[in-house]
Amino acid sequence: MTLIGQPVTVIGAGVAGLAVARALALRGAQVTVLEQADAIREVGAGLQISPNGSAVLRALGLQSALEAASMRATAVNLIDGPTGDPVTRLDLARLRPDQGYHFLHRADLIALLLQGAVEAGVTLRLLSRIAEVDLSGHRPAVTLDTGDRIETPLLIGADGLHSRLRAGLNGPQQPFFTGQVAWRAVIPAEPGAAPEAEVHMGPGRHLVSYPLRGGTLRNLVAVEERARWAEESWTLRDDSMDMRLAFADFSPRVRGWLDHVEDPWLWGLFRHPVASSWTKVLAGGSIAILGDAAHPTLPFLAQGASMALEDAWVLTEALTRHDSPAAALAAYQATRKLRTTRIVAAANANARAYHLSGLPRMIGHTGLRLLGRLAPAAMLSRFDWLYGHDVTQLPA
Ligand SMILES: Cc1cc2nc3c(=O)[nH]c(=O)nc-3n(C[C@H](O)[C@H](O)[C@H](O)COP(=O)(O)OP(=O)(O)OC[C@H]3O[C@@H](n4cnc5c(N)ncnc54)[C@H](O)[C@@H]3O)c2cc1C
């Protein structure tokens, strides 16, 4: 199908929404993005873009913007949290040079995607919160908080974790609290911070850290298992003392970082099923969802943003390559559901691996130490299916 002149309405100006907006606009579509916020401002903390995500930014012509805004990661170090002893090291420098692994601030990723979308001719409408979705008529329609109703021949839901469009396609779904909370914070980095991620692992807890913005800032994500419920929100603050207490028996390096934390964000970790239905074709229009709207994930594989970028590319390619919306959306859902289900399951499994205690912990850490020493390349090749997957080189 040609996308030239095709009107498209995208809900949400996050990573998925802005990426798909640019991808579609570059193919000639007339794209409008509706975003509930009153401004695209500095929100969030650090994000990781692994090679499978950076391949999409490269194909969208945003490689140099990504290089300018991010730090190229050279390694992931797994460390015993309480002692600070190294367990093993994943040498990311072994990845092909064109397969960059990047650390960057979410605000910087949003800024470069926004600029890319606007340059491609995308219209952004702020203060446009979708209150209702109507998929029962001839065309998909949304109603804004203001009461305005918008009908569109192609409606794309990139409205994140609490997606209205996912609910419109699948009915309400009940995520369950995993019994884990994550604190997120950004602190000033120590001078000369290496572009390496550190995962400090302890029984029932772990803390991930990496530098941002040329090594001036340090991102911290600290996860604790606990029974007390916490809200699933990007915008909830907590007392920094709670975070310090949870990691009081970790190494001086970790405790030193936590001394600098003020007002961390608290995020209750919930497990959502991958949406069963991602698309719908009506007589006069079609609907698709992508990103967190389709497959919210736990953060333990750092794939939220990279999966959203992959979705954006595959959806656009499918719409371009197939003759009808029905064929395009069926191909999109089939490819992406399979891959994202595997990634979400792998992220779920990592939570258990990081939080081992007692004998399983000793055996697990010893196995990792040996593997890292004897077969470092094998350590990295375990992730080939994830990082080596380049959707820009695959048939849609
Ligand atoms: C404020 C915020 C902070 C975040 N911070 C981090 C972080 O520090 N680390 C991390 O790993 N991930 C963070 N994320 C999540 C991360 O961006 C996503 O997991 C990933 O990038 C996938 O992006 P997405 O575009 O699918 O969803 P999101 O990035 O969540 O974007 C969804 C967009 O849709 C908009 N939206 C939602 N509902 C409506 C509606 N009804 N009408 C109109 N617009 C709507 C939202 O305002 C948002 O801009 C954050 C997300 C948000 C929204």
The ligand as an SDF file (V2000), in Angstrom:
LIG
                    3D

 53 58  0  0  0  0  0  0  0  0999 V2000
    6.9220    9.8940   32.3390 C   0  0  0  0  0  0  0  0  0  0  0  0
    7.6280    8.6280   31.9590 C   0  0  0  0  0  0  0  0  0  0  0  0
    8.8670    8.3230   32.5440 C   0  0  0  0  0  0  0  0  0  0  0  0
    9.5130    7.1380   32.2200 C   0  0  0  0  0  0  0  0  0  0  0  0
   10.7230    6.8890   32.7920 N   0  0  0  0  0  0  0  0  0  0  0  0
   11.3880    5.7490   32.4800 C   0  0  0  0  0  0  0  0  0  0  0  0
   12.6710    5.4720   33.0340 C   0  0  0  0  0  0  0  0  0  0  0  0
   13.2030    6.2470   33.8100 O   0  0  0  0  0  0  0  0  0  0  0  0
   13.2930    4.3140   32.7110 N   0  0  0  0  0  0  0  0  0  0  0  0
   12.7070    3.4190   31.8620 C   0  0  0  0  0  0  0  0  0  0  0  0
   13.3100    2.3710   31.5640 O   0  0  0  0  0  0  0  0  0  0  0  0
   11.5140    3.6660   31.2940 N   0  0  0  0  0  0  0  0  0  0  0  0
   10.8350    4.8010   31.5830 C   0  0  0  0  0  0  0  0  0  0  0  0
    9.6190    5.0510   31.0150 N   0  0  0  0  0  0  0  0  0  0  0  0
    9.0360    4.0250   30.1370 C   0  0  0  0  0  0  0  0  0  0  0  0
    9.6730    3.9010   28.8020 C   0  0  0  0  0  0  0  0  0  0  0  0
    9.7060    5.1420   28.1590 O   0  0  0  0  0  0  0  0  0  0  0  0
    8.8400    2.9020   28.0410 C   0  0  0  0  0  0  0  0  0  0  0  0
    8.7980    1.6590   28.7240 O   0  0  0  0  0  0  0  0  0  0  0  0
    9.3800    2.5460   26.6640 C   0  0  0  0  0  0  0  0  0  0  0  0
   10.1590    3.5660   26.1510 O   0  0  0  0  0  0  0  0  0  0  0  0
    8.2210    2.2500   25.7010 C   0  0  0  0  0  0  0  0  0  0  0  0
    7.6490    3.4810   25.3510 O   0  0  0  0  0  0  0  0  0  0  0  0
    6.1510    3.7420   24.9370 P   0  0  0  0  0  0  0  0  0  0  0  0
    6.2080    4.8560   23.9390 O   0  0  0  0  0  0  0  0  0  0  0  0
    5.4470    2.5000   24.5560 O   0  0  0  0  0  0  0  0  0  0  0  0
    5.4580    4.2640   26.2690 O   0  0  0  0  0  0  0  0  0  0  0  0
    5.7180    5.6050   27.0650 P   0  0  0  0  0  0  0  0  0  0  0  0
    7.1240    6.0480   26.9570 O   0  0  0  0  0  0  0  0  0  0  0  0
    5.1420    5.3550   28.4150 O   0  0  0  0  0  0  0  0  0  0  0  0
    4.8280    6.7050   26.3020 O   0  0  0  0  0  0  0  0  0  0  0  0
    3.4140    6.7350   26.3210 C   0  0  0  0  0  0  0  0  0  0  0  0
    2.9530    8.1590   25.9810 C   0  0  0  0  0  0  0  0  0  0  0  0
    1.5360    8.1740   25.8240 O   0  0  0  0  0  0  0  0  0  0  0  0
    0.9760    9.2600   26.5040 C   0  0  0  0  0  0  0  0  0  0  0  0
   -0.3840    8.9060   26.8800 N   0  0  0  0  0  0  0  0  0  0  0  0
   -0.7630    7.9160   27.7510 C   0  0  0  0  0  0  0  0  0  0  0  0
   -2.1110    7.8880   27.8450 N   0  0  0  0  0  0  0  0  0  0  0  0
   -2.5810    8.8560   27.0230 C   0  0  0  0  0  0  0  0  0  0  0  0
   -3.9070    9.3120   26.6940 C   0  0  0  0  0  0  0  0  0  0  0  0
   -4.9990    8.7430   27.2550 N   0  0  0  0  0  0  0  0  0  0  0  0
   -4.0440   10.3320   25.8040 N   0  0  0  0  0  0  0  0  0  0  0  0
   -2.9260   10.9170   25.2290 C   0  0  0  0  0  0  0  0  0  0  0  0
   -1.6580   10.5190   25.5290 N   0  0  0  0  0  0  0  0  0  0  0  0
   -1.4950    9.5090   26.4060 C   0  0  0  0  0  0  0  0  0  0  0  0
    1.9240    9.4240   27.7170 C   0  0  0  0  0  0  0  0  0  0  0  0
    1.8350   10.7200   28.2770 O   0  0  0  0  0  0  0  0  0  0  0  0
    3.2820    9.1470   27.0910 C   0  0  0  0  0  0  0  0  0  0  0  0
    3.8500   10.3100   26.5290 O   0  0  0  0  0  0  0  0  0  0  0  0
    8.9220    6.2220   31.3110 C   0  0  0  0  0  0  0  0  0  0  0  0
    7.6750    6.5190   30.7170 C   0  0  0  0  0  0  0  0  0  0  0  0
    7.0260    7.7090   31.0230 C   0  0  0  0  0  0  0  0  0  0  0  0
    5.6900    8.0350   30.3580 C   0  0  0  0  0  0  0  0  0  0  0  0
  1  2  1  0
  2  3  1  0
  2 52  2  0
  3  4  2  0
  4  5  1  0
  4 50  1  0
  5  6  2  0
  6  7  1  0
  6 13  1  0
  7  8  2  0
  7  9  1  0
  9 10  1  0
 10 11  2  0
 10 12  1  0
 12 13  2  0
 13 14  1  0
 14 15  1  0
 14 50  1  0
 15 16  1  0
 16 17  1  0
 16 18  1  0
 18 19  1  0
 18 20  1  0
 20 21  1  0
 20 22  1  0
 22 23  1  0
 23 24  1  0
 24 25  2  0
 24 26  1  0
 24 27  1  0
 27 28  1  0
 28 29  2  0
 28 30  1  0
 28 31  1  0
 31 32  1  0
 32 33  1  0
 33 34  1  0
 33 48  1  0
 34 35  1  0
 35 36  1  0
 35 46  1  0
 36 37  1  0
 36 45  1  0
 37 38  2  0
 38 39  1  0
 39 40  1  0
 39 45  2  0
 40 41  1  0
 40 42  2  0
 42 43  1  0
 43 44  2  0
 44 45  1  0
 46 47  1  0
 46 48  1  0
 48 49  1  0
 50 51  2  0
 51 52  1  0
 52 53  1  0
M  END
$$$$
